[in-house]
Amino acid sequence: MEKMVPKNLWKNNVLYQSEKLIEVYSNKLIELSIFDHAKNHKNGTNGATGGKNIDETKQHFAERFLTSSARVQFVVIDPREDFTIVSNNLKATFGSGKISILDIPAGTGAGILSLLSNLAELRINSKLPKLPLHINILGGDYSPSALNIYSDLLKNIKKELENQLIFIEYDTYEWDATSPESTNLLIRRFLKDENSYEEHYIFMSAFSGVGSSNYKKFDKSFDFMQTALSHLNTTILYIEPNMKEANSFLEFIHKLHTKLTTWLSKVIDISIAKDARFEWYDPITENIAKSDILLKQYLRK
Ligand SMILES: C[S@@+](CC[C@H](N)C(=O)[O-])C[C@H]1O[C@@H](n2cnc3c(N)ncnc32)[C@H](O)[C@@H]1O
């Protein structure tokens, strides 16, 4: 398995993020005049959870982006073999063909950028075959300022991905998870060309930070989403930090899934506990940080 992990991304048990992702991220920090903020904050502090307005978005972008992207990278390349089934499933799903992803909440794109840039790294390092892969991305979030950054980052990495035959199309939607009406419009947009794709993938990275008192308000939207997708070949992947809030979030999600879905009956549940946290290098602060993970994946049997 070691052999499947690109050497530039995992050295002496420390995770290093894709250079292209770091370049695109740093350029955006500079453009937003928050490079120094990002450089001087302390990894490991709670930071912001991301909010609707531009200041909250910028703070979250400067303080938490690389933590989210590190978690997703750790699952995709799986250097310690903690997530074998999920990592293999990601590599198979995003190996070739036409896939549609719903990325919620999209935020400023740490999760999706990490997924895409690591798929590219696996190809650059000949760990995966370089076959044409078309990915349609719909990012939904209630923060317009986050979605602006999201679109810019995807625009700036698009060419690099194309060099590896990964072709992306993307769109964003101002979605409020507490509103079933808004969720209906999001899903209609996601499914507008549903017959063109071999698989529909729901990617949920770092949702739990919105606060446990808010989860109940998502109830109807999540119910609706599951039913609206039930006729499709769908996978749902949740990647969260291993924190109390994320545990309650995934419990809430699990109750919803077991109440509703017989079609997504295969459940994978893996976590990296606090005492087994992985280390990753932050090239902006030049520190080594530690992270843990809670992961749940739902798929058809
Ligand atoms: C931590 S970010 C996650 C971003 C990204 N998926 C990642 O991996 O980093 C959480 C996002 O949830 C969004 N959010 C919070 N409440 C929301 C709601 N009710 N509806 C939609 N998005 C919401 C915030 O705007 C923020 O961008």
The ligand as an ORCA input file, in Angstrom:
! r2SCAN-3c Opt
* xyz 0 1
  C     -16.362     24.476      7.806
  S     -17.145     25.046      6.361
  C     -17.020     23.587      5.345
  C     -16.401     23.840      4.009
  C     -15.846     22.697      3.207
  N     -16.798     21.649      2.923
  C     -14.588     22.140      3.808
  O     -14.337     20.952      3.654
  O     -13.813     22.894      4.361
  C     -18.813     25.094      6.893
  C     -19.743     25.853      5.960
  O     -21.096     25.657      6.373
  C     -21.836     26.759      5.883
  N     -23.134     26.787      6.533
  C     -23.423     27.014      7.826
  N     -24.754     26.968      8.034
  C     -25.329     26.693      6.839
  C     -26.672     26.522      6.399
  N     -27.702     26.644      7.224
  N     -26.878     26.242      5.096
  C     -25.845     26.118      4.237
  N     -24.564     26.280      4.588
  C     -24.306     26.556      5.870
  C     -20.917     27.942      6.207
  O     -21.206     29.056      5.390
  C     -19.528     27.352      5.936
  O     -19.057     27.729      4.651
*
